[in-house]
Amino acid sequence: MNKATEGGSTNLMFRGGRYIWFISSVAALGGLLFGYDWVVIGGARAFFEAYFHVVSPVISGWINSCALIGCLVGALLSGGLSERFGRKPILTVAAVTFVVTSIGNGLAPNIDLFVAWRILGGVAIGLASALSPLYISETAPARLRGRLVSINQLTIVVGILMAQVINWYIVRNLPAHTTTAQIASSWFGRTSWRWMFCLTAIPAAGFFAGMFAVPESPRWLIKRGKSSEAEAVLTSIGGAEYAAAEIADVKASMAAENASTVTLSQLMSPRLRRVMVLGIVLAVFQQWCGINVIFNYANSIFKSAGYDLSDTLKYIVMTGSMNLVFTLTALRFVDISRRKLMLMGSCGLAVIYTGIGLGYFLHLTGLPMLILVLAAIGCYASSLAPVTWVVISEIFPNSVRGAAVAVSVTALWAASFVLTLTFPPLNKYLGPAGTFWLYAAICAAGFVFILVSLPETRGKTLEQLEAELMPGTLPTGADV
């Protein structure tokens, strides 16, 4: 790292420290809406399914996973749109889409329109999930990048907890052991779930307003020949010396790449293939490790562990609280070692899932199963959840980063769709024990892949990472 860049980063707290934290926090509101919109359906499921008289497991699985189709579309579109129009305008479009679709879901008169709004809302999730961490990584100084990108994961977790608390609060007076027929004919079935979705419009409107107060990504501006605008942004962040050094580094890396149009064949060229495989596999693994099953199918999991619907909604809030606490812990350590956290997370989940499977096999119920579920969430929240987003946002070269991140996030959402859609049949044919043992095996395989393929990326500029990762074989075995 050159001294100018290093010095700029060191003095950030005395120059633009508050500014970079502000713009990163605003961009990360996309993560908050991603988390809220993603999880709200889990608490609302019992009520809108009763209202719409959904009885088929296949239809139920489709309703709960259909948003992922939109996520795939949004992630696919994010790369091309953000490269052409900029990161900021597309994040603004995502904010507007969140506002409209949340109200549309809440007012849906039938299941077909409900599904249509969920899919469109998924487009907003796909855009935000790809572009919020990308924007932050392109704006943040190297020494703060891990922590700042992790803010996006923190806001995802806050959004998840918000949805869980609101869901629980709205139906907190639901009598225990209420039947589906009783729910369908009551206020809970007719109205409660509508409030759960409509309230998403409030933070979405805040995200939309906040986007007017943040600048465009300086690296995108440089790529588009707008160096003076990029210099103004970087000077606000770290001072004139820092801005000059960053602009020089970015221009040098882009001159070396000499690419203006990104194609799929370019992304899978021999020079980029290994790093693309790394990004895609890590994205898929973050989903196939199985933790989102706990969030999306919490009702079924806690029911299998012996809890009724009233208790389940309360304990779902506990899972969100655990998620938040351990995400805050991850913020402290993410700039110490990305690689160690990923290794510890995959190994820890393999062990915990083995225990959950054993608990189901031995027909354990109540507190032991709750503790194991909370342990799994804590392990994931402090490792794979934030670090995967950080790594994906930083390992690709400047000239293809938008498109490469879009491909990786698309793979993530495709993996999430498969995970969400396959849990009900896996749970039916393998049983809860076999299903969690399968996830344990996937986590063990993920540990091996990370051990062999993932280099340490902390504390390096995006241009340094490009120089190290692109020319030859990815480093292995470093900093274990």
N, C-alpha and C positions, 0 to 999 in steps of 0.2 A: 504493500500500500504506500502511495507517495505521502510525503510529509504534509502536504497541503491538505489532502483529504483527511488525513489522520487528525491534524490539528483542528480542522473544521468540525469533525465529529466530536472531538474532546470538548470543544467550547460551545457545543450546541445549547446547553442549559443556560449559557450567558448570552446567547444570540437568539436563535429561533426555536428553542426547545419547546416552548409552549405552543408555538405555531405548528410544528410538525405533529405534536400530539393532538392538536385540535383537528387538523385536516385528516389525520389517520382515524380519529374517532368518528368523524362525520362519515367518511367512506365506509367505516365498519358498521354503520347503521344498516347497511345492506345485509350484513351478517345477522343482525338482530331480527330483521324481518324474515330472513331465511329460516332462522331457528323457530320463530313464533309460528310462521305459516306451515312449517314442516311438521310441527308437533301438535298443533291445536286440534288436528283431526283425530288424534288418539283419544283425547278426552271427550270430544264431541261424538265419537263414533256410536256409542251405545244409544244416544238420543236421536241422531238423525236417521240411523238405521231403523229404529223403532217407528219414527215418524213416516219414513218412506216405505215401511214394511219390507225391508231387505232381509231375506231368510237364507238365500243361497250363499254358501262359502265362496264360490267363484265370483259372484257379483260383489260380495264384501271385499274380497281381495283386490278386485279391479278398482273399486271406489277408493280404497286406501293406497293404491299404487299408481293411479292414473296421473297424478301430478308429476310423476317421474318422466312421463312422456314429454310434458312441457319443459321439465328440467333439462332433458336431453336436447331439445330444440334450442332452448335459451343458451345452453353451454356451447352448442355448435355455432350459433349465430354470434356469440360474444367476440370471438376472435376476429372475424372479418369486419364486423361493425365497428369494434373499438379501434382496429387498425385504420379504418377509413375515416371515421368521424371523431375519434378520440375516446378516452376512457370516461371522462366526465359526462358527456351527453348520453351515453348508453346507460350509465348508472342512474341518470335522471329519468330516463325512460322506464327503467326497472322500478323506480320509486312510484311513478304514476301508475304503473301496472299493478303494483301491490295495493294501492288505494282502491282502484276500480274493482279488482277481483275479490278483495275481501268483502266489499259490500255486495257484490254479485253473489258470492257464496251464501252470505247471510240471508239474502232475500230470495234465494232460488225456490221456485214453486214446485219443482219436480226433480227427480234424480238425474235426468238427462242434462238439464241446465246446470245442476250442481256439479256434475262431472266436467262439463265444458268449462266452467269457471275455475275448477281445480286445475285443469290442464293449462289454462292461460296463466293462472297464478304460478304454476310450475315454471313457465317461461321466465317470469320475473326472478324466481329462485335461481334458475340456471344462469341468468345474466349476472346477478349479484354474487353468486358463489364463485364465479370465475373472475369477475372484474374487481371486486372489493379488495381481495388480497393482492391481486396484480397491481392495482393502483398504488396501494400502500408500499409494496416492495420497490416500485419504480420511483417512489418519492423519498423513501426513508434512507438515512445514512447507514452505512454498513454495520456500524457498532450497535445501532438500535433496531436494525431491520427485523430480527427475530422477535423481539418484544413487541414492536409495532404491528407486524403482521399478525401476531398472536392476539392482538386486540380484536381482530376480526373473529377469531374463535371464541374469545370472551363474550363478545356481543351475541354470537350464535347461542351460547350457553345461557346468557341473560334472556334472550328471546324464548328459548325453550322453557326456562323457569317461569317467565311471565305467562306463557300460555298455560302451563300446568297450574299455576296459582289462580289465574282467572277462571280456568275450567272448574277447579275445585270450589272456588268462592261462589260461582254462579249456581252450582248445584249442591252446595254444602248441606242443605236441608233435605236432601233426598232421603226418604226413609230406607232403612236397611232392608235387604231382601226384596226390593221392589221388582216386580215381574216386568217383562218386556211389554206386555199388553197394558199394564198400568202406566208405564212410562209413555207409551204412544198416545194415550188419552189425556195426559196431564200437561201442565205448563212446561215441565221439563222436556217432554218430547216435542211440543209444538214450538216453543220459543227459546229455551235456554241455549241450545246449540247455535241459534242465529246470532245471539249476542257474542258468543265465542269467536265467530268469524268476523263480524262487523267491527269489533274493537281493534282489529289489526290496522284499520284505516288511520287510527290516531298516530302511532309511531311512523307509519308510512308517509303521512303528511309532513312529519318532522324531518324525515330523510329527504323528501323532495325539497323542502325549504333550505335545509342545510347544504345541499349540493350547489346552491348559488353562492355560497361563501367559501368554496374551495377552488384551487386552481386546477388546470389541466396537468397531467403527468409530465414532468420536465423531460423525461426520456422520450416520450411520444412527441413532444414539441421539437426536440432536437432532430428526431428522425424526419419530421416534416419540414425541416429547414427553418424553424422558428427559434433560433438560438437566443435571441435577445429576450423573448418571453420566458424561455427556460432559465436564463441567467437570473431574471428577476425572482422567479420562484425559488431557485436554489440559494440565492443571496438571502432571501427572507428566512431560509431554513438554517444556513450555516455561515453566512458571510461571503464577501467577495472572493477571498482566496479559495474557500471551499467550492464555490460555484465554478470558478475557472478550472480547477482541477477536475471536477466531475464532468464538465462539458468536454474537456480534452480527452478524458478516458472514454466517454460514450462515443465521441466522434471517431476515435481510433478503432474501437471495436466494430463500429458500423462500417467503417471503411474497409476493414478486413473482411467483413461478411459480404459486402457489396451486393446486397439483395434488397429488392423493393417489393416483389410480389412473392408471397409464401404459398407454396403448393404442398399437397400431401406427400408427393414424391420427394420434395425437398426435405420435409420433416423426417422422412424415413431414409434419407441418404446415409451412406456408410458413416459419415462424420457425426451425424446427429442420432443415429439409430440407437446407440446404447443409452444415451441420456433420455431419449424419448421412451424407451422401454422402462427405464428407471421411473420416470414420472408416471407412466400409465400403470405400472404394477403397484406402485405405492398408493395411487389413487384407488385402484380396485381393492387393494388389501384393506385400506381404511374402512371400506364398506363391508367386505366379506369377513372381516374379523367378527361381525355379528352384533355389535353393540346396538345398532339402530333398530334391531328387532325388539330390544327391550323398550325402546321409546315408542315404536309404532304399534307394538302388540302388548303393551304393558298390561292391559286388561286381561288378556288371555294368560299371560305368564303369572300374574299374581293370583288369578282365579285357580290356576293349576297348583299354586302353592297354598291354597286354602283360604284366600281372602274374598269377601264379597265386594260388590261394586263401590259401596260407600268407603270401605277401608282402602280399596284400590286407588281411588282418586286422591286420598290423603297420602298414601305411600308414594304415588307418582310424584307428588310435590317433593318428597324426601329425595327421590332420585335426582330431580332437577337441582336441589340444593347441594347435594353431593357433587354433581357435575360442576356447579359454579365454584365451589370451594377448591376443588382440585385443578380447575382451569386457572384460577388465580395462582396456585402453586406453580403451575407450568410456566407462567409468565416470568417467574423468578429464575428459572433454570434453562429456558429455551436458548438463551444466548451463551450458555456454558457449553452445552453439547447437544446438537440435534440427534446425532447418531446414538448416543447412549440412551437418550429418552426413548427413541424408537425401539431399540433392542429390549429395554426394560419393559416397555408397554406390551410388545408382542409376547414376550416370555410370561409376563404376569397374567395376561388374559388367557393364555393357554392353560395355566395352572388353575385359575379361578373357574373357567368354563368346565374343566375336568371335575372340579368340586361341585358346580351346579348340576352337572349331569349325574354325578353320584348321588346328590341330594334327591333328585327326581327318581332315580333308580331305587333308592331306599325309602321312597314315599315320605320324605321329610316335609314338613309344612311350617308356616309361621316364621318366627324370628331367624332361625338359621338360614333359610332361603333368602329372606330380606337382606341379611348381612352380606351374603354372597353376591347378590345383585348389586348392592351399593358398592361393594369392593370392585366389581367389574367396571362400573361407571367411573369410580375414582381413578382406577388404573388407566382407563381409556382417556379420560379428560386431562390427565397430567402428561400424556405422551402422544399417542397416535393422533388424537383429535387436533391439537394445535400444530404439532410439528409437521404433519403431512402437508398442511396448507402452506407452511413456511417454505418447506423444501420445494414444493411444486412451483411456487412463485419465484424462486431464485436460481434454479439450476439451468434455465434455458438462456441462450444468447439473446442479446438485445433485438436483433433483426427479426427473430421469429417468436419472441416471447409471447405475444398476444395469441398467436395461432397455436403455439405449443401448449400453453396453459389451457386454451379452449379444448384441445384434444384430450388432455389429461382429465379435465373436469368432466368432459363428456363421458369418458370411460368410467369416472367415479359414479356418475348418475346412472349409467347403464348397469353398473355393478349393484347400485342401490336398488334399482328396479328388479333385478334378478333376486336379490336378497329378500326384498319385501314380498314379491310374488311367490317365492318358493317356501317361505316359512310355514304357511298353513298346511301344504301337503307334506312337508318334511315333518312337521309336528304330528301330523296324523299317522304317517307310515313309519317313521323312526321313533316317534314318541319324544317328549321333551328331553329325556336323557340322551338319546341318540343324536338329537339335533344339536345340543350343546357340545357333545363330544366331537361332532363334525366341525363345529366352529373352533374348538380347541386344536384340532389337527391343522386347520387353516392357519391359525395363529402361530403354530410351531413352524409351519412352512414359511410364513412371513418372516419369522426370526432368522431363519437360515438365509433367506434372500437379502435381508438388510445387512446381515453380517458380511456377506460376500460382496454386495454391490453398492452400498451407500457410503459415500465419503463424508467426512466432516465438512460442513459448509459455514460454520459460524465465523463471524468476524471478518469476512472477506467481501469486497465490493462485488457487485454483479459482474463487472468486467473482469475482475480477477478470477471469479468462478468460471467464466466463459473461457478464459485462457487456459485454465487448468483442466477443465472437463472435456473440452472439445477436441484438442489435438490427438489424444491417444486414448489408452485404456483408462477407464475410471479407476481411481485409487481404491484399494481394498485394504482392510485390516487396520486402518489408521484410527488412533484414539479410542480404542475399545475400552 
